[in-house]
Amino acid sequence: MMLVLSLLIVSTLVLSFFSVDEVTAGLTQALSGTGALVGLGIMLVLVALLLVWKKHRAASRARHGGAPR
């Protein structure tokens, strides 16, 4: 529920500063070509960081005698 409310607030703020045509043109550009590759690269980096963090956390818990989750 909080996520939906946050998205609603952000979309209202964005549409108050930009017209609908500008927003849809920006989304179209972001989802095509270079924008899609950059977005995919960012997502891959975030997933890799999450996996490294989880592995580090599990190793730290094992080192200190805690049970892994």
DOFIBA-495754 format. One record per residue (C-alpha): x, y, z; residue in three letters; chain. Coordinates in steps of 0.2 Angstrom, whole numbers. Example, Ala and Ser with C-alpha at 12.3 -4.5 7.8 and 13.67 -1.06 7.14 Angstrom:
2
      xx      yy      zz   residuo   cadena
      62     -22      39       ALA        A
      68      -5      36       SER        A
REM end
This chain:
69
      xx      yy      zz   residuo   cadena
       0       0       0       MET        A
      14      12       4       MET        A
      23       8     -12       LEU        A
       7      12     -22       VAL        A
       5      29     -12       LEU        A
      23      33     -15       SER        A
      21      30     -34       LEU        A
       5      40     -35       LEU        A
      14      55     -26       ILE        A
      29      54     -37       VAL        A
      19      53     -53       SER        A
       8      68     -48       THR        A
      24      78     -44       LEU        A
      32      73     -61       VAL        A
      16      77     -71       LEU        A
      15      94     -62       SER        A
      32      99     -69       PHE        A
      31      91     -86       PHE        A
      17      88     -99       SER        A
      11      71    -103       VAL        A
      19      71    -120       ASP        A
      36      75    -112       GLU        A
      34      61     -99       VAL        A
      29      48    -112       THR        A
      42      53    -124       ALA        A
      55      51    -110       GLY        A
      48      34    -106       LEU        A
      49      28    -124       THR        A
      67      34    -126       GLN        A
      72      25    -110       ALA        A
      64       9    -115       LEU        A
      72       9    -132       SER        A
      90       7    -138       GLY        A
     103      14    -127       THR        A
      91      18    -113       GLY        A
      86      -1    -111       ALA        A
     104      -6    -111       LEU        A
     109       6     -97       VAL        A
      94       1     -87       GLY        A
      98     -17     -89       LEU        A
     116     -14     -84       GLY        A
     110      -5     -68       ILE        A
      99     -19     -64       MET        A
     113     -32     -66       LEU        A
     124     -22     -55       VAL        A
     111     -20     -41       LEU        A
     108     -39     -42       VAL        A
     126     -43     -41       ALA        A
     128     -31     -26       LEU        A
     113     -39     -17       LEU        A
     121     -57     -20       LEU        A
     138     -51     -14       VAL        A
     130     -43       2       TRP        A
     120     -59       6       LYS        A
     135     -70       4       LYS        A
     146     -58      15       HIS        A
     132     -58      28       ARG        A
     130     -77      28       ALA        A
     149     -79      30       ALA        A
     149     -66      44       SER        A
     135     -75      53       ARG        A
     144     -92      51       ALA        A
     160     -84      58       ARG        A
     151     -78      73       HIS        A
     142     -94      76       GLY        A
     125     -87      71       GLY        A
     113     -98      62       ALA        A
     110     -94      43       PRO        A
      93     -88      38       ARG        A
REM end
